[in-house]
Amino acid sequence: MELLLISTALFVAFSNGANDNFKGFATVWGSQTLSYRQALLLATAATVAGALASAFLAEGLVQQFSGKGLVPDAVAAAPQFILSVAVGAAVTVFLTTRTGFPVSTTHALIGGLVGAGAGRVRLAAAPGASGAAVLMNAAPELVIASAAECDRLPTPAARVSVGRVAERVHVFSAAAICFARGVNDTPKLAALLLAAHMLHASLSVALIAATMAVGGLLYARRVAEKMSLRMTALDSGQGLAANLVTAGLVLFASKLWLPVSTTHVSVGAIAGVGSGAKTLDWPTLRGILLSWVATLPVAAAVAWAAAAALRAA
């Protein structure tokens, strides 16, 4: 039972990594700022960093996903209950990942808790003007112009590419989202192991972080394509705006021990930017929203079936 519980909990982490790791870099790949491979490697590194940092920044989230308060403490600590939760979440997140839908692991875990409980107890854009804008009020002069126009000017004392700066800030904001996601999600997954008092907290977090990384590296492509290429067309400035909103909200929620869904925040921000630019693909967004509606009840049903089967055995 202990080996089965550890394996299933790690499978949840694997599926979570496959579905969630790349989401912070969806706008980076979508705006062609980085290649898919570059974005994936940076997303993985930032996620692992956030996962390890969660041991210090979001320890209170573990208690919210242990089952305590939802079912009697004796049930919450039972390996069969925790295994049922893990099975419900793992099956749901893995299946939606393989079909390319970005869903919430948070919802899957909550659905698993409910089902198992029922079963056991009944700036960013560069200037677009054609002419150079020259500020003449003070020396030295500041010239804001296209790259071609700047090339025709006398050699400047300093030259800065606004586009490149915006791209670097965009990449940094994507890394911040992945870091925030690792902080917010890792305690929820570690709770599956800690609730049964099977592994030390630091070992649980390290195992979850490593497994999330592997899942993302192997199976992130389908969800990445849907979020990066099919939802909306974004430039670097729009992607940066969406990422700053996502990172800020998720980090703020983690500090308050609120188990929010990075998926919902990220997709919502991208959809908002796309809608404002009139480039949002509404059929793709509707499909994603329907997958969100199904996540919790499907996870609850699978967890209930697992709990009932374990009870009968």
C-alpha positions in Angstrom: 0.0 0.0 0.0 2.8 2.4 0.8 4.6 1.8 -2.5 1.3 2.1 -4.4 0.4 5.4 -2.6 3.9 6.9 -3.3 3.7 5.9 -7.0 0.2 7.3 -7.4 1.1 10.6 -5.7 4.1 10.9 -8.0 2.0 10.2 -11.0 -0.2 13.1 -10.0 2.9 15.3 -9.9 4.0 13.9 -13.3 0.6 14.7 -14.8 0.7 18.1 -13.2 4.0 18.9 -14.7 2.9 17.8 -18.1 -0.2 20.0 -17.9 1.1 23.1 -16.0 4.8 23.6 -16.4 4.8 25.3 -19.7 1.8 27.6 -19.1 3.9 30.6 -17.9 5.9 30.5 -21.2 2.8 30.1 -23.4 2.9 33.8 -24.4 6.7 33.6 -25.0 6.4 30.8 -27.5 3.2 32.3 -28.9 4.9 35.6 -29.6 8.0 33.8 -31.1 10.2 35.4 -28.5 11.8 31.9 -27.9 11.7 28.5 -29.5 9.6 25.8 -27.9 12.7 24.0 -26.6 14.2 27.1 -25.1 10.9 28.1 -23.5 10.4 24.5 -22.1 13.8 24.3 -20.5 13.4 27.7 -18.8 9.9 26.9 -17.7 11.1 23.6 -16.2 14.0 25.3 -14.3 11.7 28.1 -12.9 9.0 25.5 -11.9 11.6 23.4 -10.0 12.9 26.5 -8.2 9.4 27.5 -7.2 8.6 24.0 -6.0 11.7 23.9 -3.8 10.9 27.4 -2.4 7.4 26.3 -1.5 8.7 24.5 1.5 9.3 28.0 3.0 6.7 30.2 1.3 3.5 28.2 1.3 3.6 25.5 4.0 0.0 26.4 5.0 -1.4 25.0 1.7 -0.4 21.5 2.8 -3.1 21.5 5.5 -5.8 22.5 3.0 -5.2 19.5 0.8 -4.8 16.9 3.5 -8.5 16.2 3.8 -8.7 17.4 7.4 -12.0 19.1 8.1 -13.6 17.4 5.1 -13.6 14.0 6.6 -12.7 12.7 10.1 -9.0 12.9 10.9 -8.8 9.1 11.1 -10.0 8.8 7.5 -7.9 11.7 6.3 -4.7 9.9 7.5 -5.7 6.5 6.0 -3.6 5.4 3.0 -6.7 4.2 1.2 -8.3 7.7 1.4 -5.2 9.4 0.2 -4.7 6.9 -2.6 -8.3 7.4 -3.8 -7.7 11.2 -4.0 -4.5 10.7 -5.9 -6.0 8.3 -8.4 -8.9 10.7 -9.1 -6.6 13.6 -9.7 -4.0 11.7 -11.6 -6.4 10.1 -14.1 -8.2 13.4 -14.7 -5.2 15.5 -15.2 -3.3 12.9 -17.3 -6.2 12.4 -19.7 -6.9 16.1 -20.2 -3.1 16.6 -20.8 -3.1 13.9 -23.5 -6.0 15.6 -25.2 -4.3 19.0 -25.0 -6.6 20.8 -22.5 -5.1 23.1 -19.9 -7.0 22.2 -16.7 -6.6 22.9 -13.0 -4.8 20.4 -10.9 -6.3 22.2 -7.9 -9.8 21.4 -9.1 -8.8 17.8 -9.8 -7.4 17.4 -6.2 -10.5 19.1 -4.7 -12.7 16.8 -6.8 -10.6 13.8 -5.6 -11.0 14.9 -2.0 -14.8 15.1 -2.4 -15.1 11.9 -4.2 -12.8 10.0 -1.9 -14.7 11.4 1.1 -18.0 10.3 -0.3 -16.6 6.8 -1.1 -14.9 6.4 2.3 -17.6 8.0 4.5 -20.3 8.1 2.4 5.2 48.2 -21.8 6.1 47.0 -23.7 5.7 47.6 -27.4 8.4 49.3 -29.4 7.5 52.8 -31.1 5.7 52.4 -34.3 6.0 55.9 -35.8 7.7 56.1 -39.2 9.7 59.2 -38.3 12.2 59.6 -35.6 11.1 61.4 -32.4 14.0 63.6 -31.2 14.0 65.3 -27.8 16.0 68.5 -28.3 15.6 70.2 -24.9 18.8 68.9 -23.4 22.1 67.5 -24.4 22.8 64.8 -25.2 20.0 64.1 -27.5 17.6 61.2 -27.1 16.5 59.7 -30.4 13.6 57.2 -30.5 13.4 55.6 -33.9 13.4 52.3 -35.9 16.6 50.3 -36.1 17.0 51.3 -39.8 16.8 55.0 -39.0 19.1 54.7 -36.0 21.7 53.1 -38.3 21.7 56.2 -40.4 22.4 58.5 -37.5 25.9 59.4 -36.2 27.4 56.9 -33.8 25.6 57.3 -30.5 27.2 57.3 -27.0 24.8 54.5 -26.1 22.1 52.6 -28.0 19.3 50.5 -26.5 16.9 48.2 -28.3 13.5 48.7 -26.7 12.3 45.5 -28.4 15.1 43.4 -26.9 14.5 44.9 -23.4 10.8 44.1 -23.7 11.6 40.6 -24.8 13.9 40.0 -21.8 11.3 41.4 -19.4 8.7 39.2 -21.1 10.9 36.1 -20.5 11.5 37.1 -16.9 7.7 37.5 -16.3 7.2 34.0 -17.8 9.8 32.6 -15.4 8.0 34.4 -12.5 4.8 32.7 -13.4 6.4 29.2 -13.5 8.1 30.0 -10.2 4.8 31.1 -8.6 3.1 28.0 -10.0 5.7 25.8 -8.4 5.2 27.6 -5.1 1.4 27.2 -5.2 1.1 23.7 -6.6 3.8 21.7 -4.8 2.3 21.8 -1.3 -1.0 20.5 -2.7 0.8 17.5 -4.2 3.2 17.0 -1.2 0.1 16.8 1.0 -0.7 13.4 -0.6 2.5 12.0 1.0 2.6 14.1 4.2 -0.9 13.3 5.2 -0.1 9.6 5.6 3.2 10.4 7.5 5.2 8.4 5.0 8.0 10.8 4.0 9.8 13.8 5.5 8.5 17.1 4.2 11.8 18.1 2.5 12.0 14.7 0.7 8.4 14.9 -0.4 8.9 18.4 -1.9 12.1 17.3 -3.7 10.4 14.2 -5.2 7.4 16.2 -6.3 9.7 18.9 -7.9 11.7 16.3 -9.8 8.7 14.4 -11.0 6.9 17.6 -12.1 10.0 18.5 -14.1 10.1 15.2 -15.9 6.4 15.3 -16.7 6.7 18.7 -18.3 9.7 17.8 -20.3 8.1 14.7 -21.8 4.4 15.7 -22.3 4.0 19.5 -22.3 3.7 19.9 -26.1 -0.1 19.5 -26.7 -1.2 21.9 -23.9 1.6 24.3 -25.0 0.3 24.4 -28.6 -3.3 25.1 -27.5 -2.3 27.9 -25.2 0.5 29.4 -27.3 -0.7 29.0 -30.9 -4.5 28.4 -30.9 -6.1 30.7 -28.3 -4.9 34.0 -29.7 -2.1 35.8 -31.5 0.1 37.8 -29.2 3.1 40.1 -29.6 5.7 40.5 -26.9 4.1 43.5 -25.3 0.7 41.8 -25.0 2.4 38.6 -23.6 4.2 40.6 -21.0 1.0 42.3 -19.8 -0.7 38.9 -19.5 2.2 37.4 -17.6 2.6 40.2 -15.1 -1.0 39.9 -14.2 -0.7 36.1 -13.8 2.5 36.1 -11.8 1.3 38.8 -9.4 -2.0 37.2 -8.6 -0.6 33.7 -8.1 2.3 34.8 -5.9 -0.1 37.0 -3.8 -2.5 34.1 -3.4 0.3 31.8 -2.3 1.4 34.2 0.3 -2.1 34.2 1.7 -2.2 30.4 1.5 -5.0 30.5 -1.1 -5.0 27.5 -3.4 -5.7 29.2 -6.7 -5.4 27.7 -10.2 -2.5 29.1 -12.2 -4.3 27.6 -15.2 -7.4 29.8 -14.7 -5.4 32.9 -14.0 -3.0 32.4 -17.0 -5.8 31.5 -19.5 -7.9 34.3 -18.2 -5.1 36.8 -18.7 -4.3 35.6 -22.2 -8.0 35.6 -23.1 -8.4 39.1 -21.8 -5.5 40.4 -23.8 -6.6 38.5 -26.9 -10.2 39.8 -26.6 -9.0 43.3 -26.3 -6.9 42.9 -29.4 -9.8 41.1 -31.2 -7.6 38.1 -31.9 -9.1 35.6 -29.5 -10.2 32.3 -30.9 -13.6 31.8 -29.1 -14.1 28.1 -30.1 -10.8 27.2 -28.5 -11.6 29.1 -25.4 -15.0 27.5 -25.1 -13.4 24.0 -25.3 -11.0 25.0 -22.5 -13.9 26.3 -20.3 -15.9 23.1 -20.8 -12.8 21.0 -19.7 -12.7 23.1 -16.6 -16.3 22.4 -15.8 -15.7 18.7 -16.2 -12.5 18.5 -14.2 -13.9 18.5 -10.6 -16.9 16.1 -11.2 -14.7 13.6 -13.2 -12.0 13.6 -10.6 -14.7 13.1 -7.9 -16.2 10.2 -9.7 -12.9 8.4 -10.3 -11.9 9.0 -6.7 -15.2 7.7 -5.4 -14.9 4.6 -7.6 -11.3 4.0 -6.3 -12.4 4.5 -2.7 -15.3 2.1 -3.1 -13.1 -0.5 -4.7 -10.5 -0.2 -1.9 -13.2 -0.4 0.7 -14.6 -3.6 -0.9 -11.1 -5.1 -1.0 
